[in-house]
């Protein structure tokens, strides 16, 4: 077993986990799914209805990706809900949503396209 001071021990990139999280969450519709599930479980059709222009096939892909990541789970009644890590993520994102709401006019002026 190598010690933490052994120069041959690979160093963990401190930006790896946040970068991976941002790559996952930066995919179109990911944040919106989390936003819609934050209050509680929803079935596919209700979630699809709330997702405006998201196609059923895209929603299915996003739900599967979030399940694989451990952020949501499909319940026996076929509805989807946030897992404990998903709830924690929702809490962390609340600050981002507050920030985005506060600075919306500034952000909108940059040409950045908004899609929660």
C-alpha positions in Angstrom: 0.0 0.0 0.0 1.4 3.4 -1.0 1.4 6.2 1.5 -0.2 9.6 0.7 3.3 11.0 0.5 4.6 8.4 -2.0 5.4 10.4 -5.3 4.1 7.4 -7.3 0.6 7.7 -5.8 -1.6 9.4 -8.4 -2.9 12.7 -7.2 -6.7 13.2 -7.4 -7.6 16.1 -9.6 -9.6 18.4 -7.3 -11.6 19.7 -10.2 -12.6 16.3 -11.5 -15.8 15.8 -9.5 -17.2 19.3 -9.9 -16.4 19.1 -13.7 -18.1 15.8 -14.0 -21.1 17.1 -12.1 -21.3 20.2 -14.3 -21.0 18.1 -17.5 -23.9 16.0 -16.3 -26.1 18.9 -15.2 -25.2 21.0 -18.1 -27.0 18.7 -20.5 -30.2 20.2 -21.8 -33.3 19.5 -19.6 -31.3 18.0 -16.7 -31.8 20.9 -14.3 -35.4 21.1 -15.3 -36.1 17.5 -14.4 -34.5 18.1 -11.0 -36.5 21.3 -10.6 -39.8 19.5 -11.4 -39.1 16.5 -9.1 -37.9 18.7 -6.2 -41.4 19.1 -4.6 -42.1 15.3 -4.9 -42.6 12.3 -7.2 -44.1 12.6 -10.6 -45.2 10.1 -13.2 -43.7 10.3 -16.7 -46.8 11.9 -18.3 -47.1 14.6 -15.7 -43.4 15.3 -15.9 -43.6 15.4 -19.7 -46.5 17.8 -19.5 -44.5 20.2 -17.2 -41.4 20.0 -19.5 -42.9 22.2 -22.2 -40.9 21.4 -25.4 -39.0 18.4 -24.2 -39.8 15.4 -26.4 -40.8 12.1 -24.8 -37.7 10.4 -26.2 -35.4 13.1 -24.8 -37.1 13.0 -21.4 -36.7 9.2 -21.3 -33.0 9.6 -22.0 -32.6 12.2 -19.3 -34.5 10.2 -16.8 -32.3 7.1 -17.5 -29.1 9.2 -17.2 -30.2 10.6 -13.9 -31.2 7.2 -12.6 -27.7 5.8 -13.6 -26.1 8.8 -11.8 -28.1 7.9 -8.7 -29.9 11.3 -8.6 -33.4 9.9 -9.2 -35.2 6.6 -8.8 -38.2 5.0 -10.5 -40.7 4.0 -7.9 -42.8 0.8 -8.1 -45.8 2.9 -9.1 -43.7 4.1 -12.1 -43.3 7.6 -10.9 -39.9 9.3 -10.5 -38.5 10.9 -7.4 -35.2 12.3 -6.2 -32.9 10.1 -4.2 -31.2 11.4 -1.1 -28.2 12.6 -3.2 -30.8 14.1 -5.6 -32.4 16.0 -2.7 -29.0 17.2 -1.6 -28.3 18.3 -5.2 -31.6 20.2 -5.2 -30.7 22.0 -2.1 -27.3 22.9 -3.5 -29.0 24.1 -6.7 -31.4 26.4 -4.8 -28.6 28.9 -4.4 -27.9 28.8 -8.1 -31.6 29.3 -8.9 -31.8 32.3 -6.5 -28.6 33.7 -8.0 -30.0 33.2 -11.6 -33.3 34.8 -10.7 -31.5 37.8 -9.1 -29.1 38.3 -12.1 -31.5 37.2 -14.8 -31.5 40.6 -16.6 -27.7 40.7 -16.6 -27.4 37.1 -17.8 -30.0 37.5 -20.5 -28.1 40.4 -21.9 -25.1 38.2 -22.6 -26.8 36.1 -25.2 -26.8 33.1 -22.9 -29.8 30.8 -23.7 -31.8 30.0 -20.6 -33.2 26.5 -20.1 -33.7 25.2 -16.6 
